[in-house]
Amino acid sequence: MVSRRGFLADALAATGAGRGALAGLIAADFHDGDPKIHAGVPAREASSASEMVRTEQLLDQNTIKAKGHFFEATVPDTLDLAERARLCVNVLTQNMEPTQHYGVYQAFKFGRSPFQLRGLTWNLPGKNARVLPLLRTMCGSDFNLDVECNLMAELLSDVDVQGMVYCPIDNDGAPKDTYYPAVGGILCQALANWYARDQNPRWLKALAVIAAGLDRLAIRVPERGYAYYPLESSIDREGTWHFTARGKPTSPYTPPEEPFRTNKD
């Protein structure tokens, strides 16, 4: 088991060893004189991953708009996947709360007027960002492209230069100012999909920042040849792991202990 002190020492060592290489990867194609981003400047001089990858050069509605054209045709009366995708775009660009860092409402209660939004969480915005490029490819919709761009801008702005994605709000999920690694993994998948859509290599640079952070957070068990992240847990800025705010563990567990399974048979 890796102690908290040992984890922090390992993380700091990994950060020191990898910062220059990671900064070089991010800054490799920036030679426009910007003092914070040009090659050779350590990553710590930028305030966020968003600043390092220049979100304004990524989030162009015309660039991320679905390619192709529309035409009318007679087709078999089967499940209309394109229409389902269009409806999903409608929902996933409107179930977020911009004033709460684009947290996602998990439920709607219709027994009153106006209907009640419930279960705001910051664990889910990355999932919206991950699937929207695929849905737009299916149906060609350009509905709420500005919302999609604002969502990604928010997500990138919450990534610091060490690849940590700290939750910015109190919500139904990870405590505020802690990092739930699953969020980082989901955001990496989202960035891969955005890269597939427009082939802009800057998406991969942002992905590299977050992936490096996940690599540092993984608790390694070298004698068994694997690594793990504490179950249902997030880590604060001092390196302490916390069980998420979604209730008590169904099995006894204290993070960052190595997960185990008991056999009752």
ZIBELUR-V922328 format. One line per field, one symbol per residue. phi: phi as a letter, one per 30 degrees, with the letter a starting at -180 (. if undefined). A space follows every 10 residues. Layout:
phi=???
This chain:
phi=.ddedddddd dddddddcdd ddddddcecc bcjddcbdej cedddcdade ddchedcccc eddddedjbc acacbddced ddddddddee ddcbcccedb hidcddabcc dbbddcdbid bcdceddddd ceedddddci dcdheddddd dddddddccd dcidcddcbd adlddeibcc eedddddddd dddddddbid ddedddeddd dddddddecc bddcibbace dhbbccdcjc dbdddcjddd beabdceddb bccdd
